[in-house]
Amino acid sequence: MSDEYILYGTAASGSKADGLLAICKLNTSTPIRTFKQNGSYCNRIAVLDSRILSSQSDRPVIHSYSIKKEAPMQKLILQEKLSCIAASHSSKYLAAGTHSGKLILWELDSGACLIYKEIHYGSINCLVFSQDDSVLFSAGNDARIYSWRTLDLCNAHSNYNDIQPLATANQHSLEVTGLYCGYGGILDSRLYSISLDGSCRVWNASDLRLQTTFVFKEALLSVVVDPAERAIYAGCDNGVIYHVDLYRQPREGAGLLEYAGGLQRIVDVSSESTVKFAQHTDKILSLDLSFDGTLLVSGSQDGTVIVWDVSTHQVMKNIKPGRGPVYVVKVLENLPSEHYTRQESLGFAYNTTYASKNDVWIAVPESDESNVRFSISETALIGSEPIAFVDTGEEIPTINHGSSGSEYMQAKVEKLSAAYNALWQAYTTAVGISENGDYEDLATASK
């Protein structure tokens, strides 16, 4: 099994020292790389194929890091400060939320801004894509959760009012602090949400229909789910991490397991025999799991990163960066690529007119023949409406561009000249223009 890595980030707390991002090996804690000038908080880190993006909490800037260099390779200036960012699993899109409730979606290859729309009242706290990238989920201070079709967001252009969420959930009573989308397609996966109201809710990802509510005594700040969705790990504001099994024996000695929730069931975690991870002394700000789900990584307000063994709930590693609270931890299966070139550098734009209003969209037939004539089927189209082309089925003569090409062009010119002269003669006769350019008296000429 190849090595896995931990990416963790701190932000300066009450001092002039910069925060940092660092990468180390998961099993040995061996340092790999440290990145400077980081000032990002929770949900403001995105890892792409060849770079790491860090949204700065104190200014409207995104830092882009390469694995080869400590300092940022790029500093991307934005219009306003971001409250969270999330990259699609394909690394094609970057979604960002702002403190004013606006959603921004960029296409990473071109830097084009696909949408810039206010979708929440107050700050957007978290964004997450479904595993197939077909849906983007958003949640914020207004305690609401929305799901958006990625295709609709990409095709929004300037008609933002036409974009409506696929589904809405408003069962939380306080702000939503975390989202996690399970594995599988959008029709088969679950969405997990946590809130300051002390609840973790499980939804059908396709329509945000509530399945189960797990009730805690403490406010929840971070969440991660086992890769096989066997357990939920929820971090609280008192430094405790809860381990909640999603499958259990219906009775003592039963050989089968049943799902702990479903049918909008409410589960009181405090009354269950729930296992806790208790080593941190302050808020649990971030959680992540190893690829096989055997190791849990936590970052806390107390400034430590702890690697836990899930089966024994014992501390395996305790990392102390020493630069303030640890706001983010991520387990990476592979390091970002070292092939970071100028061609791969990012450039974000806010010109949301992604497709020009004067573009003409042509519908190309599926026929392999190249000698097909196209004609405009609707001549009354006006404004920015696309022009539709249809197949008339008429064949056009094949043009020989070989040695006789010049002769063909000469014949074409002569034919056009003759047609022009005939047209001019008809025109002059109709309006009564003499050969010297003077107007004739049509009445006199007719006599």
C-alpha positions in Angstrom: 0.0 0.0 0.0 1.4 3.4 -1.0 2.0 6.1 1.6 -0.8 8.5 2.5 -0.2 12.1 3.6 -1.7 14.6 5.9 -2.2 18.2 4.8 -2.9 20.5 7.8 -3.2 24.2 8.0 -2.9 26.8 10.8 -3.6 30.5 10.9 -1.8 33.1 12.9 -3.6 33.8 16.2 -2.9 37.0 18.0 0.5 37.5 16.5 2.3 38.8 13.4 3.5 35.4 12.5 2.1 33.9 9.4 0.1 30.7 9.5 1.3 27.7 7.5 0.3 24.7 5.5 2.3 21.6 5.9 2.4 18.1 4.4 3.7 15.0 6.3 3.4 11.3 6.0 0.4 9.8 7.7 2.1 6.7 9.2 5.4 8.3 10.3 4.7 12.0 10.5 7.8 12.7 8.4 7.6 16.3 7.1 7.4 16.6 3.4 6.8 20.3 2.7 5.8 23.4 4.5 4.0 26.3 2.7 4.3 29.8 4.1 2.0 32.9 4.0 -1.2 30.9 4.8 -4.1 32.5 6.6 -7.0 30.2 5.8 -9.7 29.0 8.1 -12.1 26.1 8.0 -13.3 24.9 4.6 -11.0 27.3 2.7 -8.5 24.7 1.3 -8.8 22.9 -2.1 -6.4 20.3 -3.4 -6.1 20.0 -7.2 -3.9 17.7 -9.4 -0.9 20.0 -9.4 -1.6 22.7 -6.9 -3.1 23.6 -3.5 -5.5 26.5 -3.3 -5.8 28.4 0.0 -8.4 31.2 0.4 -7.1 33.8 2.8 -9.5 34.7 5.6 -8.3 38.3 6.1 -8.3 39.5 2.5 -9.8 38.6 -0.9 -6.9 36.6 -2.2 -6.4 32.9 -3.1 -2.9 31.6 -2.8 -1.9 28.8 -5.2 0.9 26.6 -4.0 3.1 24.1 -5.8 4.7 21.1 -4.1 8.1 22.4 -5.2 8.0 25.8 -3.5 7.2 27.1 0.0 6.0 30.5 -1.2 2.8 30.9 -3.2 3.3 30.4 -7.0 0.3 32.7 -7.6 -1.8 35.2 -5.7 -5.3 35.5 -7.2 -7.1 38.8 -6.4 -10.8 38.5 -5.9 -13.7 41.0 -5.6 -14.6 40.0 -2.0 -13.4 37.7 0.7 -14.4 34.1 0.5 -16.0 32.1 3.3 -15.4 28.6 1.8 -14.1 26.9 -1.4 -14.5 23.5 -2.9 -13.0 21.8 -6.0 -14.9 19.3 -8.0 -13.6 15.7 -7.9 -12.6 16.0 -11.6 -10.6 19.3 -10.8 -12.6 21.0 -13.6 -14.5 23.5 -11.4 -13.9 25.6 -8.3 -16.9 26.7 -6.2 -16.6 29.5 -3.7 -18.9 31.1 -1.2 -18.8 34.6 0.2 -19.8 36.2 3.5 -22.6 38.0 1.7 -24.2 34.7 0.6 -23.0 34.7 -3.0 -22.0 31.6 -4.9 -19.1 31.8 -7.4 -18.3 29.0 -9.8 -15.1 29.1 -12.0 -14.0 26.8 -14.8 -10.4 26.0 -13.8 -9.1 25.4 -17.4 -10.2 28.8 -18.7 -10.7 30.8 -15.5 -14.1 31.8 -16.7 -16.7 32.8 -14.0 -19.7 30.7 -14.8 -22.0 32.1 -12.1 -22.0 34.8 -9.5 -25.3 34.7 -7.7 -26.6 35.4 -4.2 -28.1 32.1 -2.9 -28.1 32.4 0.9 -29.0 34.9 3.5 -25.7 35.5 5.3 -22.4 33.7 5.0 -22.0 30.4 3.1 -20.2 28.1 5.4 -19.6 25.0 3.4 -19.8 23.7 -0.2 -19.4 20.1 -1.4 -19.8 18.3 -4.7 -21.4 14.9 -5.1 -19.0 12.1 -6.0 -20.0 12.3 -9.7 -19.8 16.1 -9.7 -23.4 16.3 -11.0 -24.7 18.3 -8.0 -23.3 21.0 -5.8 -24.5 21.3 -2.2 -24.4 24.6 -0.2 -25.2 25.5 3.4 -24.8 28.6 5.5 -25.7 30.8 8.4 -29.3 30.8 7.4 -29.5 27.1 8.5 -30.6 26.1 5.0 -29.2 23.5 2.6 -29.5 23.8 -1.1 -28.7 21.4 -4.0 -27.8 22.7 -7.4 -27.3 20.9 -10.7 -23.8 21.6 -11.9 -24.9 21.7 -15.5 -27.4 24.5 -14.7 -24.7 26.5 -13.0 -22.4 26.1 -15.9 -25.1 27.2 -18.4 -26.4 30.1 -16.4 -24.7 32.9 -18.4 -26.4 36.1 -17.3 -29.9 34.6 -16.6 -29.3 34.0 -12.9 -32.9 34.4 -11.9 -33.7 31.3 -14.0 -31.4 29.1 -11.8 -33.3 27.4 -9.0 -32.1 24.8 -6.6 -33.0 21.2 -7.1 -34.1 20.8 -3.5 -34.1 22.7 -0.2 -33.8 21.5 3.4 -34.5 23.8 6.3 -34.8 21.4 9.3 -31.8 22.8 11.1 -32.5 25.5 13.6 -29.0 27.1 13.7 -26.3 27.6 11.2 -24.9 24.6 9.3 -21.2 24.1 10.0 -20.4 21.1 7.9 -21.4 18.9 4.9 -20.3 15.5 3.7 -21.5 13.7 0.6 -21.2 9.9 0.6 -20.0 7.7 -2.3 -21.9 6.7 -5.3 -24.1 8.5 -7.9 -26.4 11.2 -6.9 -29.4 8.9 -6.9 -27.8 6.4 -4.5 -25.7 8.6 -2.1 -26.5 10.3 1.2 -25.7 13.8 2.4 -24.6 14.4 6.0 -25.0 17.8 7.6 -24.1 19.1 11.1 -25.1 22.3 12.8 -24.6 24.4 15.9 -28.0 23.1 17.0 -26.3 19.8 18.0 -27.8 17.7 15.3 -26.3 15.6 12.5 -28.9 14.9 9.8 -28.8 12.3 7.1 -30.5 13.1 3.8 -31.1 11.5 0.4 -28.7 13.4 -1.8 -31.0 13.4 -4.8 -34.0 15.2 -3.2 -32.8 16.2 0.3 -35.4 14.0 1.9 -34.6 13.5 5.6 -33.7 10.0 6.6 -32.3 10.2 10.2 -31.5 12.8 12.8 -28.7 12.2 15.4 -29.0 14.5 18.4 -26.0 15.5 20.4 -25.7 17.6 23.6 -22.9 19.8 22.1 -22.7 22.0 19.1 -21.0 20.2 16.1 -18.2 21.8 14.1 -16.8 19.1 11.9 -17.9 15.8 10.4 -16.5 12.9 8.4 -18.0 9.6 7.4 -16.4 6.2 7.0 -15.7 5.4 3.3 -18.1 2.5 3.5 -20.6 4.7 5.4 -20.5 2.4 8.5 -19.9 5.2 11.0 -20.1 9.0 11.5 -17.4 10.9 13.3 -18.6 14.2 14.6 -16.3 16.9 16.3 -17.8 19.1 19.0 -17.0 22.4 20.5 -15.9 20.8 23.8 -13.0 18.9 22.2 -14.8 15.5 22.0 -15.1 13.4 18.8 -18.2 11.1 18.7 -18.1 7.8 16.9 -21.6 6.9 15.9 -22.2 3.5 14.2 -24.7 3.5 11.4 -25.3 -0.3 11.6 -26.0 -2.3 14.8 -27.4 -5.6 16.0 -31.1 -5.4 16.5 -30.8 -7.6 19.6 -28.1 -9.3 21.6 -26.7 -12.3 19.8 -28.3 -11.5 16.5 -26.2 -12.4 13.5 -27.5 -9.6 11.2 -27.0 -5.9 11.3 -29.7 -3.3 10.7 -29.4 0.4 9.7 -29.5 2.6 12.8 -31.7 5.2 11.2 -34.2 5.7 8.3 -37.8 6.8 8.1 -36.9 10.1 9.7 -35.9 8.4 12.9 -34.5 10.6 15.7 -31.5 9.0 17.6 -30.4 10.4 20.9 -26.6 9.9 20.8 -26.2 10.6 24.5 -28.5 7.7 25.4 -26.6 5.3 23.1 -23.4 3.5 24.0 -21.4 5.9 21.8 -17.7 5.7 21.8 -15.8 9.0 22.2 -12.3 10.2 21.2 -11.2 12.4 24.1 -7.7 13.9 24.0 -8.1 17.4 22.6 -8.7 20.3 25.0 -10.6 22.6 22.7 -12.9 22.8 19.7 -12.6 20.1 17.0 -12.3 22.2 13.8 -11.5 19.6 11.1 -11.7 15.8 10.6 -10.7 13.3 7.9 -10.1 9.6 7.5 -7.5 7.4 5.8 -8.4 5.7 2.6 -9.3 2.4 4.3 -11.1 4.1 7.2 -8.7 2.7 9.9 -7.1 6.0 10.9 -8.9 9.2 12.0 -7.1 12.6 11.8 -8.3 15.6 13.8 -7.3 19.2 14.0 -8.3 21.3 17.0 -8.4 24.8 18.4 -5.8 23.7 20.9 -3.1 23.7 18.1 -2.6 19.9 17.7 -3.1 17.3 15.0 -3.9 13.9 16.3 -3.9 10.6 14.4 -6.3 8.0 16.0 -6.6 4.3 15.6 -10.3 3.8 14.9 -10.6 0.3 16.2 -8.9 1.0 19.6 -9.6 4.7 19.9 -6.0 5.2 20.9 -3.7 8.1 19.9 -1.2 7.0 17.3 0.5 10.3 16.6 0.3 13.8 18.1 1.6 16.6 15.9 2.1 20.1 17.4 2.7 22.7 14.6 2.9 25.4 17.2 1.4 28.2 15.1 -2.1 28.6 16.5 -5.3 26.6 15.9 -5.4 23.9 13.3 -8.2 24.8 11.0 -7.9 22.1 8.3 -6.7 18.6 8.0 -6.9 16.5 4.8 -5.7 13.0 4.1 -4.1 12.8 0.6 -3.7 9.6 -1.3 -1.1 11.2 -3.5 1.0 14.4 -3.4 0.1 17.1 -5.9 2.0 16.8 -9.2 5.4 18.5 -9.4 4.7 19.5 -13.0 3.4 23.0 -12.2 4.1 25.2 -15.3 3.1 28.6 -16.4 0.6 27.1 -18.7 -1.1 25.5 -15.7 -1.3 28.7 -13.8 -4.8 30.0 -12.9 -6.5 33.2 -13.9 -9.9 33.9 -12.5 -12.3 36.3 -14.2 -15.6 37.9 -13.2 -17.0 38.4 -16.7 -19.9 36.1 -16.4 -20.9 36.4 -20.1 -19.4 33.1 -20.7 -21.1 32.8 -24.2 -21.3 35.8 -26.4 -24.8 37.0 -27.3 -23.7 37.2 -30.9 -22.5 33.6 -31.1 -24.2 31.4 -33.7 -24.8 27.8 -32.7 -24.8 25.3 -35.6 -26.4 21.9 -35.3 -24.1 19.6 -37.2 -25.8 16.4 -38.5 -24.5 13.0 -37.6 -24.0 12.0 -41.3 -20.4 11.4 -42.3 -20.9 12.9 -45.7 -19.2 16.2 -46.3 -21.2 17.3 -49.4 -24.3 18.4 -47.5 -25.9 21.8 -48.0 -27.2 23.7 -45.0 -29.8 26.4 -45.1 -31.3 28.7 -42.5 -34.7 27.4 -41.5 -35.9 30.5 -39.7 -35.3 33.9 -41.2 -37.3 35.8 -38.7 -34.9 35.2 -35.8 -33.8 38.5 -34.1 -31.5 39.6 -31.3 -29.3 37.0 -29.6 -31.4 33.9 -30.5 -29.4 31.1 -32.0 -29.8 30.4 -35.7 -31.0 26.9 -36.4 -29.6 25.0 -39.5 -31.3 22.0 -41.0 -30.2 19.4 -43.5 -31.9 20.0 -46.9 -30.5 16.8 -48.4 -29.2 18.6 -51.5 -25.7 17.8 -52.8 -23.4 20.5 -53.8 -20.9 20.1 -56.7 -17.4 19.0 -55.7 -14.8 21.7 -56.1 -11.5 20.7 -57.6 -8.7 22.6 -56.0 -6.0 21.0 -58.1 -4.1 22.4 -61.1 -7.4 23.7 -62.7 -8.3 25.7 -59.7 -7.3 29.0 -61.3 -9.4 28.3 -64.4 -12.4 27.5 -62.2 -12.0 30.8 -60.3 -11.6 32.7 -63.5 -14.8 31.3 -64.9 -16.6 32.0 -61.6 -15.4 35.7 -61.7 -16.6 36.1 -65.3 -20.0 34.6 -64.4 -20.4 36.9 -61.5 -19.4 39.9 -63.6 -22.0 39.1 -66.3 -24.7 38.7 -63.6 -23.7 42.0 -62.1 -23.8 43.9 -65.5 -27.2 42.4 -66.2 -28.5 43.5 -62.8 -27.1 47.0 -63.3 -28.7 47.3 -66.7 -32.1 46.3 -65.3 -31.7 48.7 -62.5 -30.8 51.7 -64.7 -33.7 50.9 -67.0 -36.1 50.8 -64.1 -35.0 54.1 -62.6 -34.2 55.9 -65.8 -30.5 56.6 -65.6 -28.7 57.5 -68.9 -25.3 56.2 -69.8 -23.6 59.5 -68.6 -25.2 59.1 -65.2 -28.0 61.7 -65.6 -31.6 61.0 -64.8 -33.9 60.8 -67.9 -37.4 62.1 -68.1 -39.2 58.7 -68.1 -42.3 60.2 -69.7 -40.2 61.7 -72.6 -38.3 58.5 -73.0 -41.5 56.5 -73.3 -42.6 58.7 -76.1 
